[in-house]
Amino acid sequence: MNFNIVFSALVSIALLSGGTSVSIANQSNPSEQQIGIINTCTDTWKICVGAIAGLVGGRNFSSGNEDESDSGDR
């Protein structure tokens, strides 16, 4: 249950920040403030993608270890 909530939140934030970054970057002449927003949104997107990869990788890694230890106990 907690995994789904965290995963959904990370995906939502990643999509929001990535979409914001792309939409502002597509303007013809962004201001200095908009360039700062683009940089912040890009950094947030990178952090979220890394967290998603770590979350999914950690879940698969721990699931694999639990399955192996359970089958050995039987």
HUGIDA-V755088 format. One record per backbone hydrogen bond with DSSP energy under -0.5 kcal/mol. NH is the residue of the N-H (numbers start at 1). CO is the residue of the C=O. E is the energy in kcal/mol with one decimal. If there is no record, write none. Layout:
BEGIN
NH/CO/E  NH/CO/E
END
This chain:
BEGIN
5/1/-1.6  6/2/-2.5  7/3/-2.9  8/4/-2.4  9/5/-2.3  10/6/-2.5  11/7/-2.4  12/8/-2.4  13/9/-2.5  14/10/-2.5  15/11/-2.6  16/12/-2.4  17/13/-2.8  18/14/-2.5  19/15/-2.4  20/16/-2.2  21/17/-2.3  22/18/-2.4  23/19/-2.6  24/20/-2.3  25/21/-2.2  26/22/-1.3  27/24/-1.5  35/31/-2.1  36/32/-1.9  37/33/-2.0  38/34/-2.5  39/35/-2.3  40/36/-2.3  41/37/-2.9  42/38/-2.4  43/39/-2.3  44/40/-2.4  45/41/-2.4  46/42/-2.3  47/43/-2.3  48/44/-2.5  49/45/-2.5  50/46/-2.2  51/47/-2.4  52/48/-2.6  53/49/-2.4  54/50/-2.4  55/51/-2.6  56/52/-2.8  57/53/-2.6  58/54/-2.6  59/55/-1.9  60/56/-2.3  61/57/-2.3  62/58/-2.3  63/59/-2.1  64/60/-1.9  65/61/-1.6  66/62/-2.0  67/63/-2.0  68/64/-1.7  69/65/-2.1  70/66/-2.2  71/67/-2.0  72/68/-1.3  73/69/-1.0  74/70/-0.7
END
